[in-house]
Amino acid sequence: MKICPAFGKKDIVFLVTISILSMLIYGMILSTTKSGGEIKITIDGKAYGIYELNEDQIIPITIDGGVANTVVIQDGKASMQSATCPDGLCKKQGQISRQKQTIVCLPHKVVVEVISGKETEGLDAIAS
């Protein structure tokens, strides 16, 4: 008896195995990515500022004398709260807190990137 007319039992076992392996690999990648300690904001490739993720703050990004974007750091995560660009895709990119995660606003050429890990990362609880 076939479960699905297009697939046999071996096909379904193969797909389930591949799915489980994919989830395991994804979990390993997430577990090895370190939390970040700072974000770096650049505009058109030029540094705008470096900010600590452990300090809650609102960062207005001014371009040509007006506030174009607003980055919010809250609870160790950064997100784009507001943007004057027409599509607003940067606001939909969510929160970032791990190294190499980014938020990009293409119309304003703004990049927010997590750049460094916590200083205590990798230290043991017992130090002698």
C-alpha positions as CSV (number, residue, x, y, z in Angstrom):
1,M,0.0,0.0,0.0
2,K,1.4,3.4,-1.0
3,I,1.0,6.3,1.3
4,C,1.0,8.8,-1.5
5,P,0.6,7.9,-5.2
6,A,3.7,10.0,-6.2
7,F,6.0,8.7,-3.4
8,G,6.9,5.3,-2.1
9,K,7.9,4.4,1.5
10,K,11.6,4.8,0.7
11,D,11.0,8.3,-0.7
12,I,9.2,9.4,2.5
13,V,11.9,7.9,4.7
14,F,14.5,9.8,2.7
15,L,12.6,13.1,3.0
16,V,12.1,12.7,6.7
17,T,15.8,11.9,7.2
18,I,16.9,14.9,5.2
19,S,14.5,17.1,7.2
20,I,15.8,15.9,10.5
21,L,19.4,16.4,9.4
22,S,18.6,19.9,8.2
23,M,17.1,20.9,11.5
24,L,20.1,19.5,13.4
25,I,22.5,21.4,11.3
26,Y,20.5,24.6,11.7
27,G,20.4,24.1,15.4
28,M,24.2,23.6,15.5
29,I,24.8,26.8,13.6
30,L,22.5,28.8,15.9
31,S,24.2,27.4,19.0
32,T,27.7,28.3,17.8
33,T,26.9,31.9,16.9
34,K,28.0,34.1,19.7
35,S,25.9,36.9,21.1
36,G,27.2,40.3,20.3
37,G,28.1,43.1,22.6
38,E,28.0,46.1,20.2
39,I,26.4,47.3,17.0
40,K,28.1,49.4,14.4
41,I,26.1,51.7,12.3
42,T,27.4,52.8,8.9
43,I,26.0,55.2,6.3
44,D,27.2,54.8,2.8
45,G,30.2,52.8,4.1
46,K,31.3,55.5,6.6
47,A,31.1,54.8,10.3
48,Y,28.3,56.6,12.1
49,G,28.7,55.1,15.5
50,I,29.3,52.1,17.8
51,Y,26.8,51.4,20.5
52,E,26.6,48.9,23.4
53,L,23.8,46.4,23.2
54,N,23.6,46.1,27.0
55,E,22.4,49.7,27.3
56,D,18.8,50.5,26.3
57,Q,18.8,53.6,24.0
58,I,17.2,55.2,21.0
59,I,19.6,56.3,18.3
60,P,18.3,58.8,15.7
61,I,20.2,58.6,12.4
62,T,20.3,61.9,10.7
63,I,20.9,62.3,7.0
64,D,21.0,65.6,5.3
65,G,19.9,67.4,8.5
66,G,16.8,65.3,9.1
67,V,16.1,62.1,11.0
68,A,15.9,59.3,8.4
69,N,16.0,56.2,10.6
70,T,15.7,55.4,14.3
71,V,17.5,52.4,15.8
72,V,16.3,51.1,19.2
73,I,18.4,49.0,21.5
74,Q,16.3,47.3,24.1
75,D,16.9,44.1,26.2
76,G,20.2,43.4,24.4
77,K,18.7,43.5,20.9
78,A,18.7,46.2,18.2
79,S,15.9,46.9,15.8
80,M,14.9,49.6,13.3
81,Q,12.0,51.4,14.9
82,S,11.3,53.9,12.2
83,A,12.4,54.9,8.7
84,T,11.4,57.5,6.2
85,C,12.2,55.3,3.2
86,P,9.3,54.4,0.9
87,D,9.3,50.7,1.4
88,G,10.1,50.4,5.1
89,L,11.7,47.0,4.7
90,C,14.4,47.7,7.2
91,K,11.7,47.9,10.0
92,K,10.5,44.4,9.0
93,Q,14.0,42.8,9.4
94,G,13.4,42.2,13.1
95,Q,15.8,42.3,16.1
96,I,19.5,41.5,15.9
97,S,21.8,40.4,18.8
98,R,24.2,37.9,17.4
99,Q,27.5,38.5,15.6
100,K,27.3,39.2,11.9
101,Q,23.5,39.8,11.9
102,T,22.6,43.0,10.0
103,I,19.7,45.3,9.3
104,V,20.0,47.2,6.0
105,C,18.1,50.2,4.7
106,L,19.0,50.4,1.0
107,P,17.4,53.8,0.2
108,H,19.4,55.6,3.0
109,K,22.5,53.3,2.7
110,V,22.3,52.5,6.4
111,V,23.8,49.3,7.8
112,V,23.4,48.2,11.4
113,E,25.7,45.2,12.2
114,V,26.4,43.3,15.4
115,I,30.2,43.4,15.6
116,S,31.6,41.9,18.8
117,G,30.9,39.3,21.4
118,K,30.6,39.7,25.1
119,E,33.9,40.0,27.0
120,T,33.2,37.2,29.5
121,E,32.3,34.7,26.7
122,G,34.4,31.6,26.9
123,L,35.6,32.0,30.5
124,D,35.0,29.3,33.1
125,A,33.2,29.9,36.3
126,I,36.2,28.6,38.2
127,A,39.4,30.5,37.6
128,S,42.5,29.8,39.6
